Amino acid sequence: MANLYEFRIKGQIDPSLSAWLNDLLITHTPDGDSLLSGPVIDQAALHGLLARCRDLGLTLISFNPIESTNPARENTRRLK
C-alpha cells in the first residue's frame, strides 16, 4: 500500500509538470508556494521523486507523510 506525502516547493510550478512528477496533485498556496501531494509506493519511488525535483531545479521546502482522508483515492492514483 502506498503512503501519502505532501511536498512543499518554493514558488508556483506549472501543473503540467504533474505527469513528470508521477501524477502528484499540484496545488498553489496563497503564499506563493506549490504543494505536491499523493501516494508514493515505496522508498525507491520517494528517492526518485526527490531526484526529479532536483533535476527540475525546484527548491524543496519540506515533505511530510499525510493521513489518508479518502482510502479510495489512494487506490486510484499510483506512481508509475
All heavy atoms as a GROMACS GRO file, in nm:
protein
  622
    1MET      N    1   0.084  -0.119   0.000
    1MET     CA    2   0.000   0.000   0.000
    1MET      C    3   0.088   0.125   0.000
    1MET      O    4   0.188   0.131   0.070
    1MET     CB    5  -0.091  -0.001   0.123
    1MET     CG    6  -0.184   0.118   0.126
    1MET     SD    7  -0.297   0.118   0.265
    1MET     CE    8  -0.413  -0.003   0.208
    2ALA      N    9   0.054   0.221  -0.078
    2ALA     CA   10   0.131   0.344  -0.090
    2ALA      C   11   0.106   0.435   0.030
    2ALA      O   12  -0.001   0.436   0.090
    2ALA     CB   13   0.092   0.418  -0.218
    3ASN      N   14   0.210   0.509   0.067
    3ASN     CA   15   0.198   0.612   0.169
    3ASN      C   16   0.169   0.744   0.100
    3ASN      O   17   0.220   0.771  -0.010
    3ASN     CB   18   0.327   0.624   0.248
    3ASN     CG   19   0.354   0.501   0.330
    3ASN    OD1   20   0.266   0.448   0.397
    3ASN    ND2   21   0.476   0.452   0.325
    4LEU      N   22   0.090   0.828   0.163
    4LEU     CA   23   0.059   0.960   0.108
    4LEU      C   24   0.160   1.061   0.160
    4LEU      O   25   0.194   1.059   0.279
    4LEU     CB   26  -0.082   1.003   0.146
    4LEU     CG   27  -0.195   0.918   0.090
    4LEU    CD1   28  -0.329   0.968   0.142
    4LEU    CD2   29  -0.193   0.917  -0.061
    5TYR      N   30   0.208   1.147   0.071
    5TYR     CA   31   0.305   1.250   0.108
    5TYR      C   32   0.260   1.384   0.054
    5TYR      O   33   0.186   1.394  -0.044
    5TYR     CB   34   0.442   1.220   0.048
    5TYR     CG   35   0.518   1.114   0.122
    5TYR    CD1   36   0.505   0.981   0.088
    5TYR    CD2   37   0.603   1.148   0.227
    5TYR    CE1   38   0.575   0.882   0.156
    5TYR    CE2   39   0.674   1.051   0.296
    5TYR     CZ   40   0.659   0.919   0.260
    5TYR     OH   41   0.728   0.821   0.328
    6GLU      N   42   0.310   1.489   0.120
    6GLU     CA   43   0.290   1.626   0.073
    6GLU      C   44   0.428   1.693   0.067
    6GLU      O   45   0.501   1.691   0.165
    6GLU     CB   46   0.198   1.703   0.167
    6GLU     CG   47   0.173   1.846   0.122
    6GLU     CD   48   0.078   1.917   0.213
    6GLU    OE1   49   0.124   1.966   0.319
    6GLU    OE2   50  -0.042   1.920   0.181
    7PHE      N   51   0.460   1.747  -0.049
    7PHE     CA   52   0.587   1.815  -0.071
    7PHE      C   53   0.557   1.964  -0.089
    7PHE      O   54   0.473   2.000  -0.171
    7PHE     CB   55   0.654   1.764  -0.199
    7PHE     CG   56   0.682   1.617  -0.199
    7PHE    CD1   57   0.581   1.526  -0.227
    7PHE    CD2   58   0.809   1.570  -0.170
    7PHE    CE1   59   0.607   1.390  -0.228
    7PHE    CE2   60   0.834   1.434  -0.170
    7PHE     CZ   61   0.734   1.344  -0.199
    8ARG      N   62   0.626   2.048  -0.016
    8ARG     CA   63   0.611   2.194  -0.033
    8ARG      C   64   0.731   2.241  -0.115
    8ARG      O   65   0.846   2.218  -0.079
    8ARG     CB   66   0.606   2.266   0.100
    8ARG     CG   67   0.590   2.419   0.084
    8ARG     CD   68   0.574   2.488   0.217
    8ARG     NE   69   0.442   2.466   0.270
    8ARG     CZ   70   0.338   2.545   0.248
    8ARG    NH1   71   0.350   2.652   0.175
    8ARG    NH2   72   0.220   2.516   0.300
    9ILE      N   73   0.701   2.307  -0.227
    9ILE     CA   74   0.801   2.356  -0.321
    9ILE      C   75   0.795   2.509  -0.323
    9ILE      O   76   0.686   2.567  -0.329
    9ILE     CB   77   0.774   2.302  -0.464
    9ILE    CG1   78   0.764   2.150  -0.464
    9ILE    CG2   79   0.877   2.353  -0.561
    9ILE    CD1   80   0.890   2.077  -0.430
   10LYS      N   81   0.912   2.572  -0.322
   10LYS     CA   82   0.916   2.718  -0.329
   10LYS      C   83   0.873   2.765  -0.468
   10LYS      O   84   0.921   2.714  -0.569
   10LYS     CB   85   1.056   2.769  -0.299
   10LYS     CG   86   1.066   2.919  -0.294
   10LYS     CD   87   1.203   2.964  -0.253
   10LYS     CE   88   1.205   3.116  -0.244
   10LYS     NZ   89   1.334   3.164  -0.198
   11GLY      N   90   0.781   2.860  -0.470
   11GLY     CA   91   0.732   2.915  -0.596
   11GLY      C   92   0.617   2.834  -0.654
   11GLY      O   93   0.586   2.725  -0.607
   12GLN      N   94   0.555   2.889  -0.754
   12GLN     CA   95   0.443   2.821  -0.818
   12GLN      C   96   0.492   2.748  -0.943
   12GLN      O   97   0.542   2.811  -1.035
   12GLN     CB   98   0.332   2.921  -0.852
   12GLN     CG   99   0.269   2.977  -0.726
   12GLN     CD  100   0.141   3.051  -0.753
   12GLN    OE1  101   0.103   3.076  -0.866
   12GLN    NE2  102   0.071   3.085  -0.647
   13ILE      N  103   0.476   2.617  -0.941
   13ILE     CA  104   0.520   2.538  -1.055
   13ILE      C  105   0.401   2.507  -1.145
   13ILE      O  106   0.285   2.505  -1.101
   13ILE     CB  107   0.592   2.410  -1.012
   13ILE    CG1  108   0.502   2.319  -0.930
   13ILE    CG2  109   0.718   2.444  -0.934
   13ILE    CD1  110   0.564   2.186  -0.896
   14ASP      N  111   0.430   2.486  -1.269
   14ASP     CA  112   0.327   2.462  -1.370
   14ASP      C  113   0.259   2.328  -1.345
   14ASP      O  114   0.327   2.225  -1.332
   14ASP     CB  115   0.392   2.462  -1.508
   14ASP     CG  116   0.292   2.463  -1.621
   14ASP    OD1  117   0.184   2.402  -1.607
   14ASP    OD2  118   0.322   2.525  -1.724
   15PRO      N  119   0.126   2.326  -1.338
   15PRO     CA  120   0.054   2.199  -1.316
   15PRO      C  121   0.081   2.094  -1.424
   15PRO      O  122   0.064   1.975  -1.400
   15PRO     CB  123  -0.094   2.241  -1.317
   15PRO     CG  124  -0.092   2.383  -1.274
   15PRO     CD  125   0.036   2.440  -1.334
   16SER      N  126   0.129   2.136  -1.542
   16SER     CA  127   0.159   2.038  -1.646
   16SER      C  128   0.277   1.949  -1.608
   16SER      O  129   0.299   1.844  -1.670
   16SER     CB  130   0.186   2.108  -1.779
   16SER     OG  131   0.306   2.182  -1.773
   17LEU      N  132   0.354   1.987  -1.507
   17LEU     CA  133   0.465   1.904  -1.459
   17LEU      C  134   0.416   1.782  -1.381
   17LEU      O  135   0.495   1.694  -1.350
   17LEU     CB  136   0.560   1.985  -1.372
   17LEU     CG  137   0.645   2.088  -1.445
   17LEU    CD1  138   0.727   2.170  -1.345
   17LEU    CD2  139   0.736   2.021  -1.545
   18SER      N  140   0.289   1.776  -1.351
   18SER     CA  141   0.235   1.665  -1.274
   18SER      C  142   0.269   1.530  -1.335
   18SER      O  143   0.306   1.437  -1.264
   18SER     CB  144   0.083   1.680  -1.260
   18SER     OG  145   0.030   1.571  -1.190
   19ALA      N  146   0.260   1.520  -1.466
   19ALA     CA  147   0.290   1.392  -1.532
   19ALA      C  148   0.435   1.351  -1.509
   19ALA      O  149   0.464   1.233  -1.490
   19ALA     CB  150   0.260   1.401  -1.680
   20TRP      N  151   0.526   1.447  -1.510
   20TRP     CA  152   0.668   1.415  -1.490
   20TRP      C  153   0.698   1.389  -1.342
   20TRP      O  154   0.797   1.326  -1.308
   20TRP     CB  155   0.756   1.527  -1.543
   20TRP     CG  156   0.890   1.477  -1.583
   20TRP    CD1  157   0.918   1.396  -1.689
   20TRP    CD2  158   1.014   1.504  -1.518
   20TRP    NE1  159   1.054   1.371  -1.693
   20TRP    CE2  160   1.114   1.436  -1.589
   20TRP    CE3  161   1.051   1.579  -1.408
   20TRP    CZ2  162   1.249   1.440  -1.554
   20TRP    CZ3  163   1.184   1.582  -1.372
   20TRP    CH2  164   1.281   1.514  -1.446
   21LEU      N  165   0.610   1.436  -1.255
   21LEU     CA  166   0.626   1.416  -1.111
   21LEU      C  167   0.532   1.307  -1.062
   21LEU      O  168   0.467   1.318  -0.958
   21LEU     CB  169   0.603   1.548  -1.036
   21LEU     CG  170   0.707   1.655  -1.066
   21LEU    CD1  171   0.662   1.790  -1.013
   21LEU    CD2  172   0.843   1.617  -1.008
   22ASN      N  173   0.521   1.201  -1.140
   22ASN     CA  174   0.445   1.082  -1.104
   22ASN      C  175   0.298   1.109  -1.074
   22ASN      O  176   0.238   1.049  -0.986
   22ASN     CB  177   0.511   1.010  -0.987
   22ASN     CG  178   0.649   0.961  -1.022
   22ASN    OD1  179   0.674   0.925  -1.137
   22ASN    ND2  180   0.738   0.959  -0.925
   23ASP      N  181   0.241   1.203  -1.148
   23ASP     CA  182   0.099   1.236  -1.138
   23ASP      C  183   0.056   1.283  -1.000
   23ASP      O  184  -0.061   1.267  -0.962
   23ASP     CB  185   0.012   1.118  -1.184
   23ASP     CG  186   0.028   1.090  -1.332
   23ASP    OD1  187   0.043   1.187  -1.409
   23ASP    OD2  188   0.028   0.972  -1.370
   24LEU      N  189   0.147   1.342  -0.925
   24LEU     CA  190   0.108   1.401  -0.797
   24LEU      C  191   0.022   1.524  -0.824
   24LEU      O  192   0.041   1.594  -0.924
   24LEU     CB  193   0.230   1.440  -0.715
   24LEU     CG  194   0.316   1.325  -0.664
   24LEU    CD1  195   0.436   1.380  -0.586
   24LEU    CD2  196   0.237   1.230  -0.575
   25LEU      N  197  -0.073   1.548  -0.737
   25LEU     CA  198  -0.159   1.665  -0.748
   25LEU      C  199  -0.079   1.790  -0.715
   25LEU      O  200  -0.010   1.794  -0.612
   25LEU     CB  201  -0.277   1.651  -0.651
   25LEU     CG  202  -0.374   1.767  -0.644
   25LEU    CD1  203  -0.447   1.783  -0.776
   25LEU    CD2  204  -0.473   1.745  -0.531
   26ILE      N  205  -0.084   1.891  -0.800
   26ILE     CA  206  -0.013   2.017  -0.778
   26ILE      C  207  -0.115   2.125  -0.747
   26ILE      O  208  -0.207   2.149  -0.825
   26ILE     CB  209   0.070   2.058  -0.902
   26ILE    CG1  210   0.178   1.953  -0.930
   26ILE    CG2  211   0.132   2.196  -0.881
   26ILE    CD1  212   0.257   1.978  -1.057
   27THR      N  213  -0.099   2.187  -0.631
   27THR     CA  214  -0.185   2.299  -0.593
   27THR      C  215  -0.095   2.415  -0.551
   27THR      O  216   0.017   2.395  -0.505
   27THR     CB  217  -0.281   2.263  -0.478
   27THR    OG1  218  -0.206   2.215  -0.366
   27THR    CG2  219  -0.380   2.158  -0.520
   28HIS      N  220  -0.147   2.536  -0.567
   28HIS     CA  221  -0.074   2.656  -0.529
   28HIS      C  222  -0.129   2.711  -0.398
   28HIS      O  223  -0.250   2.712  -0.378
   28HIS     CB  224  -0.082   2.762  -0.639
   28HIS     CG  225  -0.020   2.715  -0.766
   28HIS    ND1  226  -0.079   2.732  -0.888
   28HIS    CD2  227   0.096   2.649  -0.791
   28HIS    CE1  228  -0.002   2.681  -0.983
   28HIS    NE2  229   0.104   2.628  -0.926
   29THR      N  230  -0.040   2.755  -0.311
   29THR     CA  231  -0.080   2.811  -0.182
   29THR      C  232  -0.093   2.963  -0.195
   29THR      O  233  -0.033   3.023  -0.285
   29THR     CB  234   0.022   2.776  -0.073
   29THR    OG1  235   0.146   2.843  -0.103
   29THR    CG2  236   0.044   2.626  -0.062
   30PRO      N  237  -0.168   3.026  -0.104
   30PRO     CA  238  -0.181   3.172  -0.108
   30PRO      C  239  -0.049   3.245  -0.089
   30PRO      O  240  -0.034   3.358  -0.134
   30PRO     CB  241  -0.277   3.202   0.008
   30PRO     CG  242  -0.351   3.076   0.032
   30PRO     CD  243  -0.256   2.966  -0.004
   31ASP      N  244   0.048   3.180  -0.023
   31ASP     CA  245   0.176   3.246   0.000
   31ASP      C  246   0.275   3.229  -0.116
   31ASP      O  247   0.391   3.266  -0.106
   31ASP     CB  248   0.239   3.201   0.131
   31ASP     CG  249   0.267   3.052   0.136
   31ASP    OD1  250   0.227   2.979   0.044
   31ASP    OD2  251   0.328   3.008   0.235
   32GLY      N  252   0.229   3.172  -0.228
   32GLY     CA  253   0.310   3.165  -0.348
   32GLY      C  254   0.389   3.037  -0.367
   32GLY      O  255   0.468   3.028  -0.460
   33ASP      N  256   0.370   2.939  -0.281
   33ASP     CA  257   0.439   2.811  -0.296
   33ASP      C  258   0.348   2.710  -0.365
   33ASP      O  259   0.232   2.738  -0.393
   33ASP     CB  260   0.483   2.757  -0.160
   33ASP     CG  261   0.592   2.842  -0.097
   33ASP    OD1  262   0.669   2.905  -0.171
   33ASP    OD2  263   0.599   2.846   0.028
   34SER      N  264   0.404   2.593  -0.392
   34SER     CA  265   0.327   2.484  -0.452
   34SER      C  266   0.330   2.364  -0.359
   34SER      O  267   0.429   2.339  -0.290
   34SER     CB  268   0.388   2.443  -0.586
   34SER     OG  269   0.382   2.549  -0.678
   35LEU      N  270   0.220   2.290  -0.358
   35LEU     CA  271   0.213   2.165  -0.284
   35LEU      C  272   0.195   2.052  -0.384
   35LEU      O  273   0.110   2.059  -0.472
   35LEU     CB  274   0.096   2.165  -0.186
   35LEU     CG  275   0.099   2.267  -0.074
   35LEU    CD1  276  -0.031   2.259   0.007
   35LEU    CD2  277   0.219   2.245   0.015
   36LEU      N  278   0.276   1.949  -0.370
   36LEU     CA  279   0.260   1.826  -0.446
   36LEU      C  280   0.209   1.724  -0.346
   36LEU      O  281   0.268   1.707  -0.240
   36LEU     CB  282   0.393   1.777  -0.502
   36LEU     CG  283   0.478   1.875  -0.582
   36LEU    CD1  284   0.610   1.810  -0.619
   36LEU    CD2  285   0.405   1.918  -0.705
   37SER      N  286   0.103   1.655  -0.379
   37SER     CA  287   0.050   1.557  -0.284
   37SER      C  288  -0.002   1.435  -0.358
   37SER      O  289  -0.049   1.443  -0.471
   37SER     CB  290  -0.061   1.618  -0.199
   37SER     OG  291  -0.164   1.670  -0.281
   38GLY      N  292   0.012   1.322  -0.290
   38GLY     CA  293  -0.037   1.197  -0.346
   38GLY      C  294   0.040   1.078  -0.292
   38GLY      O  295   0.126   1.091  -0.206
   39PRO      N  296   0.011   0.961  -0.348
   39PRO     CA  297   0.073   0.838  -0.299
   39PRO      C  298   0.215   0.818  -0.353
   39PRO      O  299   0.245   0.853  -0.466
   39PRO     CB  300  -0.020   0.729  -0.351
   39PRO     CG  301  -0.078   0.787  -0.475
   39PRO     CD  302  -0.092   0.934  -0.448
   40VAL      N  303   0.298   0.764  -0.267
   40VAL     CA  304   0.434   0.723  -0.304
   40VAL      C  305   0.447   0.578  -0.260
   40VAL      O  306   0.432   0.547  -0.142
   40VAL     CB  307   0.540   0.812  -0.237
   40VAL    CG1  308   0.680   0.766  -0.273
   40VAL    CG2  309   0.519   0.959  -0.276
   41ILE      N  310   0.472   0.487  -0.355
   41ILE     CA  311   0.459   0.345  -0.326
   41ILE      C  312   0.568   0.287  -0.237
   41ILE      O  313   0.543   0.192  -0.165
   41ILE     CB  314   0.446   0.261  -0.455
   41ILE    CG1  315   0.566   0.281  -0.546
   41ILE    CG2  316   0.318   0.294  -0.527
   41ILE    CD1  317   0.567   0.188  -0.665
   42ASP      N  318   0.690   0.343  -0.244
   42ASP     CA  319   0.797   0.289  -0.161
   42ASP      C  320   0.912   0.389  -0.153
   42ASP      O  321   0.905   0.496  -0.212
   42ASP     CB  322   0.844   0.152  -0.211
   42ASP     CG  323   0.894   0.154  -0.355
   42ASP    OD1  324   0.930   0.263  -0.407
   42ASP    OD2  325   0.897   0.047  -0.417
   43GLN      N  326   1.016   0.351  -0.080
   43GLN     CA  327   1.130   0.441  -0.061
   43GLN      C  328   1.202   0.470  -0.194
   43GLN      O  329   1.249   0.581  -0.215
   43GLN     CB  330   1.228   0.382   0.040
   43GLN     CG  331   1.176   0.382   0.182
   43GLN     CD  332   1.161   0.522   0.236
   43GLN    OE1  333   1.255   0.601   0.234
   43GLN    NE2  334   1.043   0.555   0.285
   44ALA      N  335   1.211   0.373  -0.282
   44ALA     CA  336   1.274   0.395  -0.411
   44ALA      C  337   1.199   0.501  -0.491
   44ALA      O  338   1.260   0.588  -0.554
   44ALA     CB  339   1.283   0.265  -0.490
   45ALA      N  340   1.066   0.494  -0.489
   45ALA     CA  341   0.985   0.594  -0.559
   45ALA      C  342   1.001   0.731  -0.495
   45ALA      O  343   1.006   0.833  -0.565
   45ALA     CB  344   0.839   0.552  -0.559
   46LEU      N  345   1.013   0.735  -0.363
   46LEU     CA  346   1.034   0.862  -0.293
   46LEU      C  347   1.166   0.924  -0.334
   46LEU      O  348   1.173   1.043  -0.368
   46LEU     CB  349   1.029   0.840  -0.142
   46LEU     CG  350   1.056   0.962  -0.055
   46LEU    CD1  351   0.954   1.072  -0.080
   46LEU    CD2  352   1.057   0.922   0.092
   47HIS      N  353   1.272   0.845  -0.337
   47HIS     CA  354   1.402   0.897  -0.379
   47HIS      C  355   1.400   0.941  -0.525
   47HIS      O  356   1.461   1.043  -0.561
   47HIS     CB  357   1.511   0.792  -0.356
   47HIS     CG  358   1.549   0.779  -0.213
   47HIS    ND1  359   1.648   0.853  -0.155
   47HIS    CD2  360   1.496   0.701  -0.114
   47HIS    CE1  361   1.657   0.821  -0.027
   47HIS    NE2  362   1.566   0.729   0.000
   48GLY      N  363   1.329   0.868  -0.609
   48GLY     CA  364   1.316   0.907  -0.749
   48GLY      C  365   1.244   1.040  -0.764
   48GLY      O  366   1.281   1.124  -0.846
   49LEU      N  367   1.141   1.059  -0.685
   49LEU     CA  368   1.066   1.184  -0.690
   49LEU      C  369   1.151   1.301  -0.643
   49LEU      O  370   1.151   1.409  -0.704
   49LEU     CB  371   0.940   1.172  -0.606
   49LEU     CG  372   0.840   1.284  -0.613
   49LEU    CD1  373   0.795   1.309  -0.756
   49LEU    CD2  374   0.720   1.251  -0.527
   50LEU      N  375   1.228   1.280  -0.537
   50LEU     CA  376   1.318   1.385  -0.489
   50LEU      C  377   1.424   1.418  -0.595
   50LEU      O  378   1.458   1.535  -0.616
   50LEU     CB  379   1.384   1.343  -0.358
   50LEU     CG  380   1.289   1.332  -0.239
   50LEU    CD1  381   1.361   1.269  -0.120
   50LEU    CD2  382   1.231   1.467  -0.202
   51ALA      N  383   1.473   1.317  -0.665
   51ALA     CA  384   1.571   1.339  -0.772
   51ALA      C  385   1.510   1.419  -0.886
   51ALA      O  386   1.575   1.507  -0.945
   51ALA     CB  387   1.625   1.206  -0.823
   52ARG      N  388   1.385   1.393  -0.919
   52ARG     CA  389   1.319   1.469  -1.026
   52ARG      C  390   1.301   1.615  -0.986
   52ARG      O  391   1.318   1.705  -1.068
   52ARG     CB  392   1.184   1.407  -1.062
   52ARG     CG  393   1.201   1.279  -1.139
   52ARG     CD  394   1.070   1.221  -1.180
   52ARG     NE  395   1.095   1.098  -1.255
   52ARG     CZ  396   1.006   1.038  -1.327
   52ARG    NH1  397   0.883   1.087  -1.335
   52ARG    NH2  398   1.036   0.927  -1.391
   53CYS      N  399   1.267   1.639  -0.860
   53CYS     CA  400   1.257   1.778  -0.812
   53CYS      C  401   1.393   1.847  -0.826
   53CYS      O  402   1.401   1.961  -0.872
   53CYS     CB  403   1.210   1.782  -0.667
   53CYS     SG  404   1.036   1.739  -0.644
   54ARG      N  405   1.499   1.776  -0.788
   54ARG     CA  406   1.635   1.830  -0.802
   54ARG      C  407   1.666   1.859  -0.949
   54ARG      O  408   1.717   1.966  -0.983
   54ARG     CB  409   1.736   1.730  -0.745
   54ARG     CG  410   1.881   1.776  -0.758
   54ARG     CD  411   1.979   1.662  -0.759
   54ARG     NE  412   1.952   1.573  -0.872
   54ARG     CZ  413   1.964   1.441  -0.868
   54ARG    NH1  414   2.003   1.381  -0.758
   54ARG    NH2  415   1.937   1.368  -0.974
   55ASP      N  416   1.635   1.764  -1.036
   55ASP     CA  417   1.664   1.780  -1.179
   55ASP      C  418   1.591   1.899  -1.240
   55ASP      O  419   1.640   1.961  -1.336
   55ASP     CB  420   1.630   1.654  -1.256
   55ASP     CG  421   1.719   1.536  -1.218
   55ASP    OD1  422   1.823   1.557  -1.152
   55ASP    OD2  423   1.683   1.421  -1.253
   56LEU      N  424   1.474   1.930  -1.188
   56LEU     CA  425   1.397   2.045  -1.237
   56LEU      C  426   1.443   2.176  -1.174
   56LEU      O  427   1.394   2.283  -1.210
   56LEU     CB  428   1.248   2.025  -1.208
   56LEU     CG  429   1.176   1.921  -1.292
   56LEU    CD1  430   1.038   1.892  -1.236
   56LEU    CD2  431   1.166   1.968  -1.437
   57GLY      N  432   1.535   2.168  -1.078
   57GLY     CA  433   1.584   2.289  -1.012
   57GLY      C  434   1.485   2.345  -0.912
   57GLY      O  435   1.490   2.464  -0.880
   58LEU      N  436   1.393   2.261  -0.863
   58LEU     CA  437   1.293   2.306  -0.767
   58LEU      C  438   1.354   2.315  -0.627
   58LEU      O  439   1.438   2.232  -0.590
   58LEU     CB  440   1.174   2.210  -0.765
   58LEU     CG  441   1.103   2.189  -0.898
   58LEU    CD1  442   0.993   2.084  -0.882
   58LEU    CD2  443   1.047   2.319  -0.950
   59THR      N  444   1.312   2.413  -0.551
   59THR     CA  445   1.357   2.427  -0.414
   59THR      C  446   1.256   2.359  -0.323
   59THR      O  447   1.142   2.404  -0.309
   59THR     CB  448   1.370   2.576  -0.374
   59THR    OG1  449   1.464   2.637  -0.462
   59THR    CG2  450   1.416   2.591  -0.231
   60LEU      N  451   1.299   2.249  -0.262
   60LEU     CA  452   1.214   2.173  -0.172
   60LEU      C  453   1.218   2.237  -0.034
   60LEU      O  454   1.324   2.250   0.026
   60LEU     CB  455   1.262   2.028  -0.166
   60LEU     CG  456   1.186   1.934  -0.074
   60LEU    CD1  457   1.043   1.915  -0.124
   60LEU    CD2  458   1.258   1.801  -0.064
   61ILE      N  459   1.102   2.280   0.013
   61ILE     CA  460   1.093   2.340   0.146
   61ILE      C  461   1.074   2.231   0.251
   61ILE      O  462   1.140   2.230   0.354
   61ILE     CB  463   0.979   2.443   0.152
   61ILE    CG1  464   1.010   2.558   0.056
   61ILE    CG2  465   0.959   2.493   0.294
   61ILE    CD1  466   0.895   2.655   0.037
   62SER      N  467   0.982   2.137   0.222
   62SER     CA  468   0.956   2.028   0.317
   62SER      C  469   0.883   1.916   0.247
   62SER      O  470   0.825   1.935   0.140
   62SER     CB  471   0.873   2.078   0.435
   62SER     OG  472   0.743   2.116   0.392
   63PHE      N  473   0.889   1.799   0.308
   63PHE     CA  474   0.800   1.691   0.266
   63PHE      C  475   0.762   1.612   0.389
   63PHE      O  476   0.842   1.593   0.480
   63PHE     CB  477   0.858   1.604   0.154
   63PHE     CG  478   0.967   1.510   0.195
   63PHE    CD1  479   0.939   1.377   0.225
   63PHE    CD2  480   1.097   1.552   0.201
   63PHE    CE1  481   1.039   1.291   0.262
   63PHE    CE2  482   1.199   1.466   0.236
   63PHE     CZ  483   1.170   1.335   0.267
   64ASN      N  484   0.635   1.573   0.394
   64ASN     CA  485   0.581   1.507   0.512
   64ASN      C  486   0.480   1.401   0.472
   64ASN      O  487   0.407   1.419   0.374
   64ASN     CB  488   0.507   1.609   0.602
   64ASN     CG  489   0.599   1.716   0.653
   64ASN    OD1  490   0.690   1.688   0.729
   64ASN    ND2  491   0.577   1.839   0.610
   65PRO      N  492   0.475   1.293   0.548
   65PRO     CA  493   0.366   1.198   0.527
   65PRO      C  494   0.235   1.262   0.570
   65PRO      O  495   0.233   1.345   0.662
   65PRO     CB  496   0.403   1.080   0.615
   65PRO     CG  497   0.497   1.134   0.716
   65PRO     CD  498   0.563   1.254   0.654
   66ILE      N  499   0.127   1.230   0.503
   66ILE     CA  500  -0.004   1.284   0.542
   66ILE      C  501  -0.100   1.168   0.564
   66ILE      O  502  -0.084   1.060   0.509
   66ILE     CB  503  -0.059   1.383   0.437
   66ILE    CG1  504  -0.066   1.320   0.298
   66ILE    CG2  505   0.024   1.508   0.432
   66ILE    CD1  506  -0.130   1.409   0.193
   67GLU      N  507  -0.198   1.193   0.644
   67GLU     CA  508  -0.302   1.093   0.672
   67GLU      C  509  -0.398   1.086   0.555
   67GLU      O  510  -0.434   1.187   0.496
   67GLU     CB  511  -0.380   1.131   0.798
   67GLU     CG  512  -0.297   1.130   0.924
   67GLU     CD  513  -0.249   0.991   0.961
   67GLU    OE1  514  -0.325   0.894   0.944
   67GLU    OE2  515  -0.134   0.980   1.007
   68SER      N  516  -0.437   0.966   0.521
   68SER     CA  517  -0.534   0.947   0.413
   68SER      C  518  -0.674   0.980   0.465
   68SER      O  519  -0.718   0.925   0.564
   68SER     CB  520  -0.531   0.802   0.365
   68SER     OG  521  -0.632   0.781   0.271
   69THR      N  522  -0.740   1.074   0.396
   69THR     CA  523  -0.878   1.107   0.433
   69THR      C  524  -0.977   1.034   0.345
   69THR      O  525  -1.095   1.029   0.374
   69THR     CB  526  -0.903   1.258   0.422
   69THR    OG1  527  -0.872   1.300   0.289
   69THR    CG2  528  -0.816   1.334   0.521
   70ASN      N  529  -0.925   0.977   0.234
   70ASN     CA  530  -1.011   0.906   0.141
   70ASN      C  531  -0.936   0.783   0.091
   70ASN      O  532  -0.863   0.791  -0.007
   70ASN     CB  533  -1.051   0.997   0.025
   70ASN     CG  534  -1.146   0.930  -0.071
   70ASN    OD1  535  -1.180   0.812  -0.056
   70ASN    ND2  536  -1.191   1.004  -0.171
   71PRO      N  537  -0.954   0.666   0.153
   71PRO     CA  538  -0.881   0.547   0.112
   71PRO      C  539  -0.902   0.509  -0.034
   71PRO      O  540  -0.812   0.456  -0.097
   71PRO     CB  541  -0.935   0.438   0.204
   71PRO     CG  542  -0.996   0.510   0.319
   71PRO     CD  543  -1.041   0.643   0.265
   72ALA      N  544  -1.017   0.539  -0.091
   72ALA     CA  545  -1.043   0.506  -0.231
   72ALA      C  546  -0.950   0.584  -0.322
   72ALA      O  547  -0.905   0.535  -0.425
   72ALA     CB  548  -1.188   0.532  -0.267
   73ARG      N  549  -0.920   0.709  -0.288
   73ARG     CA  550  -0.832   0.792  -0.370
   73ARG      C  551  -0.692   0.733  -0.377
   73ARG      O  552  -0.628   0.736  -0.480
   73ARG     CB  553  -0.825   0.934  -0.312
   73ARG     CG  554  -0.734   1.024  -0.390
   73ARG     CD  555  -0.734   1.163  -0.331
   73ARG     NE  556  -0.639   1.242  -0.406
   73ARG     CZ  557  -0.562   1.332  -0.354
   73ARG    NH1  558  -0.568   1.358  -0.226
   73ARG    NH2  559  -0.479   1.400  -0.427
   74GLU      N  560  -0.646   0.677  -0.267
   74GLU     CA  561  -0.513   0.619  -0.263
   74GLU      C  562  -0.499   0.504  -0.362
   74GLU      O  563  -0.395   0.487  -0.424
   74GLU     CB  564  -0.485   0.568  -0.121
   74GLU     CG  565  -0.346   0.515  -0.103
   74GLU     CD  566  -0.319   0.479   0.040
   74GLU    OE1  567  -0.383   0.535   0.130
   74GLU    OE2  568  -0.234   0.392   0.061
   75ASN      N  569  -0.605   0.429  -0.382
   75ASN     CA  570  -0.600   0.316  -0.474
   75ASN      C  571  -0.611   0.356  -0.620
   75ASN      O  572  -0.575   0.280  -0.707
   75ASN     CB  573  -0.711   0.216  -0.440
   75ASN     CG  574  -0.688   0.148  -0.309
   75ASN    OD1  575  -0.573   0.128  -0.268
   75ASN    ND2  576  -0.794   0.114  -0.240
   76THR      N  577  -0.661   0.476  -0.648
   76THR     CA  578  -0.680   0.517  -0.786
   76THR      C  579  -0.563   0.594  -0.842
   76THR      O  580  -0.549   0.606  -0.962
   76THR     CB  581  -0.808   0.604  -0.801
   76THR    OG1  582  -0.794   0.719  -0.721
   76THR    CG2  583  -0.931   0.523  -0.764
   77ARG      N  584  -0.475   0.647  -0.757
   77ARG     CA  585  -0.362   0.727  -0.805
   77ARG      C  586  -0.232   0.661  -0.760
   77ARG      O  587  -0.195   0.668  -0.646
   77ARG     CB  588  -0.368   0.869  -0.749
   77ARG     CG  589  -0.492   0.941  -0.797
   77ARG     CD  590  -0.489   1.084  -0.760
   77ARG     NE  591  -0.380   1.148  -0.830
   77ARG     CZ  592  -0.311   1.248  -0.780
   77ARG    NH1  593  -0.334   1.293  -0.663
   77ARG    NH2  594  -0.214   1.302  -0.850
   78ARG      N  595  -0.169   0.594  -0.849
   78ARG     CA  596  -0.043   0.524  -0.816
   78ARG      C  597   0.072   0.584  -0.895
   78ARG      O  598   0.055   0.630  -1.007
   78ARG     CB  599  -0.055   0.375  -0.849
   78ARG     CG  600  -0.163   0.307  -0.771
   78ARG     CD  601  -0.138   0.158  -0.771
   78ARG     NE  602  -0.245   0.089  -0.706
   78ARG     CZ  603  -0.256   0.072  -0.574
   78ARG    NH1  604  -0.164   0.120  -0.495
   78ARG    NH2  605  -0.355   0.005  -0.524
   79LEU      N  606   0.189   0.580  -0.834
   79LEU     CA  607   0.309   0.626  -0.905
   79LEU      C  608   0.342   0.527  -1.014
   79LEU      O  609   0.318   0.409  -1.002
   79LEU     CB  610   0.426   0.637  -0.807
   79LEU     CG  611   0.412   0.744  -0.700
   79LEU    CD1  612   0.534   0.742  -0.610
   79LEU    CD2  613   0.400   0.879  -0.764
   80LYS      N  614   0.402   0.576  -1.120
   80LYS     CA  615   0.439   0.491  -1.232
   80LYS      C  616   0.584   0.450  -1.220
   80LYS      O  617   0.663   0.511  -1.163
   80LYS     CB  618   0.416   0.565  -1.363
   80LYS     CG  619   0.271   0.595  -1.380
   80LYS     CD  620   0.248   0.676  -1.503
   80LYS     CE  621   0.100   0.710  -1.509
   80LYS     NZ  622   0.064   0.803  -1.606
   0.00000   0.00000   0.00000
